[in-house]
Amino acid sequence: MRRSTDEGLLSELLGAVERELPRAVQLRHRLHEQPELAHAEHHTAALVAEAMPVACASVAGTGLIARVGAADGAPVAVRAELDGLPVKERTGAPFSATGETMHACGHDVHMAALVALARGAHGLWERLPVPLLAVFQPSEEAYPSGAQELAEDELARIGPLAVMGAHVHPELAWGEVALDARAVNASCDAVEITIEGESTHGGYPHLGRDPILALAQTIVALHAQAGRRIDPLHPATLTVGVISGGTAENVIPQTASARAALRAHRPQDRETLRELVQEVVAGVAAAHGCRGSAVLVEGEPPLENDARIVAGARELLHRAHLMPAAEWRSCGSDDFAFFGALAPLAMAFVGLDGADGFERRPLHHPELLVPDAAVGAVARVLAVLYVAAAATTRAA
């Protein structure tokens, strides 16, 4: 009986969301035209608040939350991200951004989809089994993390039953949704590496200690050791994305530095990566007569999907005219994972490849243009996740 009730509610909710999509697509265009960077999403938040069917409360600086349904009782939270990226757009879309900031990760689509869901749910508020809490989170793309701030403050006080989210992805097929249990995204920690040597003339290297050479060897050793310390069957990566040092080609400088990212699906592998960075940096630097240090900037934990919510949602996807994708996980990361300290999570990945008019580009690419039809696909997935989470938490 409960399964039939859940499917009936989902059908009503999907119908209500469908009626909101034209308005939501218009909102998506307005959001895409004027993206804002992390911690500065003032206009973005104003557009969202204006489109919502209920009053929004300001949280975490530029963030918003809004309760749809009963005024009391623990809600199921559904999250979208407010911020854009420091990318100059090259899509040629009529609603392109004109500055140096772009919604190159689909956040404009996620926001519009959540507004559509909130508006549809508001029309059915007496039928909702638990309240829906729409969470428009600031600063997903930069630190300090908006999700972490919310998880430690406003959402901790509210105490959601579960937190749901969806993200578009160009590597998955249109009409398919990747929704799997356990770790689906990696943790991510940043590391700042500094090698200190002794400066000298490039023609007299024996009179100094070369931090550039030590740093180069350190980078090679870091990649080698990451491949030897972690079980190859466990997803984990180490990436050195920034190196710097020196001011002239004929001068051995005093210092050289690099910045790296460490990612892992398992907490124990995350710790292994942290330890090996400290060992390798200090050891290789010492072998070159230099001093090496590594400062860790802790980021988000692995994103762990709740198995029961995932199972319930997968059974309902066909009601939204969507199909489960083959098992799919990545070493991407998302600060959505911070919400796992509060409640069960479920993050779905919504396929774009093969959508009408979509030209495949990776996330964060200046030519990535998510199709308008994705607003509806994401909204339907969020509706499925809300119903599945409500059913699972009621049964618990």
Long-range contacts (C-beta under 8 A, 24 or more apart in sequence): 2-391, 2-395, 6-312, 6-316, 6-387, 6-388, 6-390, 6-391, 7-316, 7-319, 9-124, 9-127, 9-128, 9-129, 9-387, 10-316, 10-319, 10-320, 10-383, 10-384, 10-387, 11-319, 12-124, 12-127, 13-117, 13-120, 13-121, 13-124, 13-383, 13-386, 13-387, 14-319, 14-320, 14-380, 14-383, 15-120, 16-119, 16-120, 16-121, 16-123, 16-124, 17-116, 17-117, 17-119, 17-120, 17-376, 17-379, 17-380, 17-383, 18-120, 18-376, 19-120, 20-115, 20-116, 20-119, 20-120, 20-379, 21-116, 21-375, 21-376, 21-379, 23-51, 23-116, 23-119, 24-112, 24-113, 24-115, 24-116, 24-119, 24-375, 24-376, 24-379, 25-112, 25-372, 25-375, 27-51, 27-111, 27-112, 27-115, 28-108, 28-109, 28-111, 28-112, 28-372, 28-375, 29-95, 30-95, 31-103, 31-108, 31-111, 31-112, 32-93, 32-95, 32-96, 32-97, 32-103, 32-108, 33-95, 33-96, 33-97, 33-98, 34-97, 35-83, 35-84, 35-85, 35-97, 35-101, 35-102, 35-103, 35-108, 36-82, 36-83, 36-84, 36-101, 37-83, 37-84, 37-85, 37-86, 37-101, 37-141, 37-142, 38-83, 38-138, 38-139, 38-140, 38-141, 38-142, 38-146, 39-83, 39-138, 39-139, 39-142, 39-146, 41-82, 41-83, 41-138, 41-139, 44-82, 44-83, 44-111, 45-82, 45-136, 45-138, 48-82, 48-111, 48-115, 48-136, 51-115, 51-119, 52-115, 52-118, 52-119, 52-134, 53-118, 53-119, 53-122, 53-123, 54-118, 54-122, 56-134, 56-136, 59-150, 59-153, 59-154, 60-137, 60-138, 60-139, 60-146, 60-149, 60-150, 60-153, 60-154, 61-138, 61-139, 61-146, 61-149, 62-138, 63-135, 63-136, 63-137, 63-138, 63-146, 63-150, 64-134, 64-135, 64-136, 65-133, 65-134, 65-135, 65-136, 65-154, 65-155, 65-158, 66-118, 66-133, 66-134, 67-131, 67-132, 67-133, 67-134, 68-118, 68-121, 68-122, 68-125, 68-128, 68-131, 68-132, 68-133, 68-134, 69-121, 69-125, 69-128, 69-130, 69-131, 69-132, 70-125, 70-128, 70-130, 70-131, 71-131, 73-130, 73-131, 74-130, 74-131, 74-158, 74-159, 74-160, 74-161, 75-130, 75-131, 75-132, 75-133, 75-158, 75-160, 75-161, 76-130, 76-131, 76-132, 76-133, 76-160, 76-161, 76-162, 76-163, 76-164, 76-386, 76-389, 76-390, 76-393, 77-133, 77-134, 77-135, 77-155, 77-158, 77-160, 77-162, 77-163, 77-164, 77-339, 77-343, 78-114, 78-117, 78-132, 78-133, 78-134, 78-135, 78-163, 78-164, 78-165, 78-382, 78-385, 78-386, 79-114, 79-135, 79-136, 79-137, 79-147, 79-163, 79-164, 79-165, 79-336, 79-339, 80-107, 80-110, 80-111, 80-113, 80-114, 80-134, 80-135, 80-136, 80-137, 80-165, 81-105, 81-107, 81-110, 81-111, 81-136, 81-137, 81-138, 81-140, 81-141, 81-146, 82-107, 82-111, 82-136, 82-137, 82-138, 82-139, 82-140, 82-146, 83-107, 83-138, 83-139, 83-140, 83-141, 83-142, 83-146, 84-108, 84-141, 85-141, 85-364, 87-364, 87-365, 87-366, 88-366, 89-366, 90-366, 90-367, 91-366, 91-367, 91-368, 91-369, 93-369, 102-366, 104-363, 104-364, 104-365, 104-366, 104-368, 105-141, 105-363, 105-364, 105-368, 106-167, 106-168, 106-363, 106-368, 106-370, 106-374, 107-140, 108-370, 109-168, 109-370, 109-374, 109-375, 109-378, 110-165, 110-166, 110-167, 110-168, 110-378, 111-136, 112-375, 112-379, 113-166, 113-374, 113-375, 113-376, 113-378, 113-379, 113-382, 114-379, 114-382, 116-375, 116-376, 116-379, 117-379, 117-382, 117-383, 117-386, 120-379, 120-383, 121-386, 128-390, 129-390, 129-391, 129-394, 130-161, 130-390, 130-393, 130-394, 132-386, 133-158, 133-160, 135-163, 140-334, 140-335, 140-336, 143-297, 143-299, 145-299, 145-300, 145-335, 145-338, 146-335, 147-300, 147-335, 147-336, 147-337, 147-338, 147-339, 148-300, 148-335, 148-338, 150-338, 150-339, 151-338, 151-339, 151-341, 151-342, 155-339, 155-342, 156-342, 159-342, 159-343, 160-339, 160-342, 160-343, 161-343, 161-344, 161-389, 161-390, 161-393, 162-306, 162-309, 162-343, 162-344, 162-345, 162-346, 162-389, 162-392, 162-393, 163-336, 163-339, 163-340, 163-342, 163-343, 163-344, 163-345, 163-346, 164-309, 164-345, 164-346, 164-347, 164-382, 164-385, 164-386, 164-389, 165-334, 165-336, 165-345, 165-346, 165-347, 165-348, 165-382, 165-385, 166-347, 166-348, 166-349, 166-350, 166-378, 166-381, 166-382, 166-385, 167-334, 167-347, 167-348, 167-349, 167-350, 168-349, 168-350, 168-352, 168-370, 168-374, 168-378, 169-349, 169-350, 169-351, 169-352, 169-363, 170-352, 170-353, 170-358, 170-360, 170-361, 170-362, 170-363, 170-368, 171-351, 171-353, 172-325, 172-328, 172-349, 172-350, 172-351, 172-352, 172-353, 173-325, 173-351, 173-353, 173-354, 174-351, 174-352, 174-353, 174-354, 174-355, 174-358, 174-377, 175-321, 175-322, 175-323, 175-351, 175-354, 175-377, 176-322, 176-323, 176-324, 176-325, 176-351, 177-317, 177-322, 177-323, 177-324, 177-325, 177-348, 177-349, 177-350, 177-351, 177-381, 178-324, 178-325, 178-327, 178-328, 178-348, 178-349, 178-351, 179-305, 179-310, 179-313, 179-314, 179-317, 179-324, 179-325, 179-346, 179-348, 179-349, 180-305, 180-310, 180-327, 180-328, 180-329, 181-305, 181-306, 181-307, 181-310, 181-311, 182-304, 182-305, 182-307, 183-235, 183-265, 183-266, 183-302, 183-303, 183-304, 183-305, 183-329, 184-303, 184-304, 184-305, 184-328, 184-329, 184-330, 184-347, 184-349, 185-302, 185-303, 185-329, 185-330, 185-331, 185-332, 185-333, 185-334, 185-337, 185-347, 186-235, 186-236, 186-237, 186-263, 186-264, 186-265, 186-302, 186-303, 186-330, 186-331, 186-332, 186-333, 187-262, 187-263, 187-264, 187-265, 187-267, 187-270, 187-299, 187-300, 187-301, 187-302, 187-333, 187-337, 188-261, 188-262, 188-263, 188-299, 188-300, 188-333, 189-261, 189-262, 189-263, 189-270, 189-273, 189-274, 189-296, 189-297, 189-298, 189-299, 190-259, 190-260, 190-261, 190-262, 190-296, 190-297, 190-299, 191-259, 191-260, 191-261, 191-262, 191-277, 191-294, 191-295, 191-296, 191-297, 192-257, 192-258, 192-259, 192-294, 192-295, 192-297, 193-218, 193-257, 193-258, 193-259, 193-260, 193-277, 193-281, 193-292, 193-293, 193-294, 194-255, 194-256, 194-257, 194-292, 194-293, 194-294, 194-295, 195-245, 195-255, 195-256, 195-257, 195-281, 195-285, 195-290, 195-291, 195-292, 196-254, 196-255, 196-285, 196-290, 196-291, 196-292, 196-293, 197-252, 197-253, 197-254, 197-255, 197-256, 197-288, 197-289, 197-290, 197-291, 198-252, 198-254, 198-289, 199-251, 199-252, 199-253, 199-254, 200-251, 200-252, 201-250, 201-251, 201-252, 202-249, 202-250, 202-251, 202-252, 203-250, 205-252, 208-252, 209-288, 209-289, 209-290, 210-252, 210-288, 210-290, 211-245, 211-252, 211-253, 211-254, 211-255, 211-256, 211-285, 211-288, 211-290, 212-245, 212-246, 212-252, 212-253, 212-256, 213-288, 214-256, 214-284, 214-285, 214-287, 214-288, 214-290, 214-292, 215-243, 215-245, 215-256, 215-257, 215-258, 217-284, 217-287, 217-288, 218-258, 218-280, 218-281, 218-284, 218-285, 218-292, 219-243, 219-258, 221-280, 221-284, 222-260, 222-276, 222-277, 222-280, 222-281, 225-276, 225-280, 226-273, 226-276, 229-272, 229-273, 229-276, 230-264, 230-269, 230-272, 230-273, 231-269, 234-264, 234-265, 234-266, 234-269, 235-263, 235-264, 235-265, 235-329, 235-331, 236-263, 236-264, 236-265, 236-266, 236-269, 236-270, 236-273, 236-331, 237-261, 237-262, 237-263, 237-264, 237-331, 238-262, 238-263, 238-273, 238-277, 239-263, 263-331, 263-333, 264-302, 265-302, 265-329, 265-331, 266-302, 267-301, 267-302, 270-301, 270-302, 299-333, 299-335, 300-333, 300-334, 300-335, 300-336, 300-337, 300-338, 301-337, 301-338, 301-340, 302-337, 303-333, 303-334, 303-336, 303-337, 303-340, 303-345, 303-347, 304-337, 304-340, 304-345, 305-345, 305-346, 305-347, 306-344, 306-345, 306-346, 306-392, 308-344, 308-392, 309-344, 309-346, 309-385, 309-388, 309-389, 309-392, 310-346, 310-388, 312-388, 312-389, 312-391, 312-392, 313-346, 313-348, 313-384, 313-385, 313-388, 313-389, 315-388, 316-384, 316-387, 316-388, 317-381, 317-384, 319-384, 320-380, 320-381, 320-383, 320-384, 321-380, 322-377, 322-380, 322-381, 322-384, 325-349, 325-351, 332-363, 344-389, 344-392, 344-393, 346-385, 346-388, 346-389, 348-381, 348-385, 350-374, 350-377, 350-378, 350-381
